Amino acid sequence: MSLIHLARHGQSLGSFHEDEVREGILSKRFVRDDLVWRVGMSDWSPLHEVADAWGFDTTLLGEATMDDMTVPPDCYEPAWERRDTVGFFRAIYETIQVVLLAPTITFSRLRTRGGFINPLFYYLIMASCTLALRMMFELPLIFKNPSILGPQLAALSHRTITMGALAVVVLSPVFFFCAIFFTAAVTHLSLKIVKGAKEPFEATFRTFCYTLGSVSVCQLIPIIGGIIATLWSIVSYFIGLQKVHEISAWRTFFAILLSTILSSMIVMIVAAIVILGFRIKV
């Protein structure tokens, strides 16, 4: 059965399995006027209107109280969504932890319509800071062995190399900003092509931001960090897309495969146009 999405006073409470909703009714976490929706429904409905049809005990449904006017903070995933209450750095740590180690639970309860700003901010912070730290670790190695940069750049002075690294770090947020929108857009288009886009683009974008932002810390692992980050990101956003859009594994697989092909084609076409334009000018 598909997950059940619950909301209260315009705020998402998360997505839950039937057993979780049943337990929530028993513990008074959910009340009769909470709005529910699952795949196959044309619109949201109050919980008490569908409870009987879904096999829930309506006699246990309580009325909303003043304490219910705010959404319980433990309903939000990941922790970055509630950093105002848990703290900035703790929110980062917990988000990395749940995305990398418990992606199934995390993305099952991800708010699919929670906005673009929060996940984008998280991704830009994580990706940019990770790049900056990696540059700090790698610069001494480059100074010691300039041949790492290749024969054309090996003759550059330490000052030039340092200035170049600083320029990369400063401009990285712009690159990451463009890259995440491009990646999410192509992937969402691929999901639509394979008929797997059950949620709007916003949901796909949020999934990629939290996945790639969290996985970026793997880049700090010496030598094999890039390989680990790549493999872990594939696994994480595979699970994320499957849970967020509530689609089968094969639709998710073909959507990711198709997005990889489309992204490569677009990059090659753009590169060819740039090279052709440069040659024409020369």
SVG drawing of the C-alpha trace seen along z (x, -y; Angstrom):
<svg xmlns="http://www.w3.org/2000/svg" viewBox="-16 -36 74 39">
<polyline fill="none" stroke="black" stroke-width="0.4" points="0.0,0.0 1.1,-3.6 2.2,-5.9 -0.3,-8.1 0.5,-11.8 -0.8,-13.9 -1.1,-17.6 -2.4,-20.0 -3.1,-23.7 -1.4,-23.9 1.8,-22.2 2.9,-18.7 3.2,-16.1 5.0,-13.7 4.3,-10.4 3.5,-7.2 2.7,-3.6 -0.8,-2.4 0.6,-0.8 2.3,-4.1 -1.0,-6.0 -2.8,-3.4 -0.3,-3.9 -0.5,-7.7 -4.3,-7.6 -3.9,-5.4 -1.3,-7.8 -3.4,-10.8 -0.6,-12.1 -3.2,-12.4 -6.7,-13.8 -9.9,-13.6 -9.5,-16.8 -6.0,-16.1 -5.9,-16.1 -4.8,-12.9 -3.9,-12.0 -2.4,-9.0 -1.9,-8.0 -5.3,-7.4 -7.1,-10.1 -8.2,-13.2 -7.8,-15.5 -7.0,-15.7 -9.7,-14.6 -10.2,-14.8 -8.9,-11.7 -12.2,-10.9 -13.9,-10.7 -11.6,-7.9 -10.8,-6.2 -13.5,-3.5 -12.7,-2.7 -9.0,-2.3 -9.7,-0.1 -8.8,-2.7 -10.8,-2.9 -12.7,-6.1 -13.6,-5.9 -10.0,-6.6 -9.8,-9.8 -9.6,-12.8 -10.4,-16.5 -7.7,-19.0 -6.5,-21.0 -4.5,-24.2 -1.4,-22.0 -2.1,-20.7 -1.9,-24.1 1.8,-23.5 3.3,-20.6 5.3,-18.2 9.0,-18.9 9.8,-15.2 7.5,-14.9 10.0,-16.8 12.8,-15.1 15.6,-15.7 16.9,-17.6 17.9,-20.6 14.2,-21.3 14.1,-22.0 17.5,-23.6 15.8,-26.5 15.0,-24.1 17.9,-21.6 20.7,-24.0 22.6,-24.8 25.6,-22.4 23.6,-19.6 21.0,-19.8 23.8,-19.4 25.3,-16.4 21.9,-14.7 20.9,-15.3 24.2,-13.8 23.7,-10.8 20.1,-10.0 20.5,-10.7 23.6,-8.4 22.7,-5.7 18.8,-5.7 17.7,-7.1 14.6,-4.9 13.2,-6.4 14.4,-9.9 12.9,-10.2 9.7,-8.4 9.1,-11.3 10.6,-14.1 8.2,-17.0 7.7,-17.1 6.3,-20.6 8.5,-22.2 10.0,-24.9 13.3,-25.3 15.3,-27.6 16.0,-25.2 17.4,-22.3 19.2,-24.6 20.9,-26.5 21.9,-23.1 23.4,-21.9 25.3,-25.0 26.8,-25.1 27.8,-21.5 29.2,-21.4 31.0,-24.7 32.5,-24.0 33.6,-20.5 35.3,-21.9 37.1,-24.6 38.4,-22.0 39.5,-19.7 41.4,-22.6 43.1,-23.3 44.3,-19.7 45.4,-19.4 47.3,-22.7 50.4,-21.5 50.5,-18.3 50.3,-20.3 53.1,-22.7 55.3,-19.7 54.5,-17.9 53.3,-20.4 53.2,-17.6 49.9,-16.6 48.3,-19.5 49.7,-18.2 52.6,-19.4 50.9,-22.6 50.2,-23.9 53.2,-22.4 55.3,-25.5 52.8,-27.9 54.0,-29.7 52.6,-28.9 51.0,-32.3 49.2,-31.7 48.0,-28.3 46.8,-29.7 44.9,-32.5 43.3,-30.0 42.2,-27.8 40.7,-30.8 38.8,-31.7 37.4,-28.2 36.2,-28.3 34.6,-31.7 32.8,-30.9 31.8,-27.4 28.4,-28.4 27.4,-29.7 28.5,-26.5 26.8,-24.3 23.6,-26.4 23.4,-25.9 24.4,-22.2 21.8,-21.2 18.9,-22.8 20.2,-21.3 20.6,-17.8 17.2,-17.9 15.4,-19.3 16.8,-16.6 16.0,-13.9 12.5,-15.1 12.0,-15.2 13.2,-11.6 10.8,-10.6 8.0,-12.1 9.1,-10.2 9.0,-6.9 5.7,-8.0 7.3,-8.1 6.9,-11.7 4.1,-11.3 5.2,-14.5 6.1,-18.0 9.6,-19.1 10.0,-20.6 10.1,-17.1 12.8,-15.9 14.9,-19.0 14.7,-18.6 15.7,-15.0 18.8,-15.9 19.8,-18.7 19.7,-16.6 21.3,-13.6 24.2,-15.4 24.7,-17.8 25.2,-15.0 27.2,-12.8 29.7,-15.6 31.4,-15.0 32.8,-11.7 34.9,-13.9 37.1,-14.6 38.3,-10.9 41.8,-10.8 42.3,-9.1 39.0,-7.1 36.7,-9.9 35.5,-10.7 34.6,-7.1 32.8,-6.6 30.8,-9.9 29.8,-8.9 28.6,-5.4 26.9,-6.5 25.1,-9.4 23.7,-7.0 22.4,-4.6 21.0,-7.5 19.1,-9.4 17.9,-6.1 16.2,-5.3 15.2,-9.0 13.4,-9.2 11.8,-5.8 10.4,-6.8 9.5,-10.4 7.6,-9.6 6.4,-6.2 7.4,-4.4 8.9,-0.9 12.6,-0.2 12.7,0.4 11.0,-3.0 13.6,-4.7 16.4,-2.8 15.4,-3.8 14.7,-7.4 18.2,-7.7 19.7,-5.9 17.8,-8.2 18.8,-11.3 22.4,-10.3 22.2,-9.9 20.3,-13.2 22.7,-15.1 25.7,-13.8 24.1,-14.7 23.3,-18.2 26.8,-18.8 28.4,-17.5 26.1,-19.7 26.8,-22.8 30.6,-22.1 30.5,-21.6 28.6,-24.9 31.1,-26.7 34.2,-25.2 32.6,-25.9 31.9,-29.4 35.4,-30.0 36.9,-28.6 34.7,-30.8 35.8,-33.9 39.5,-32.9"/>
</svg>
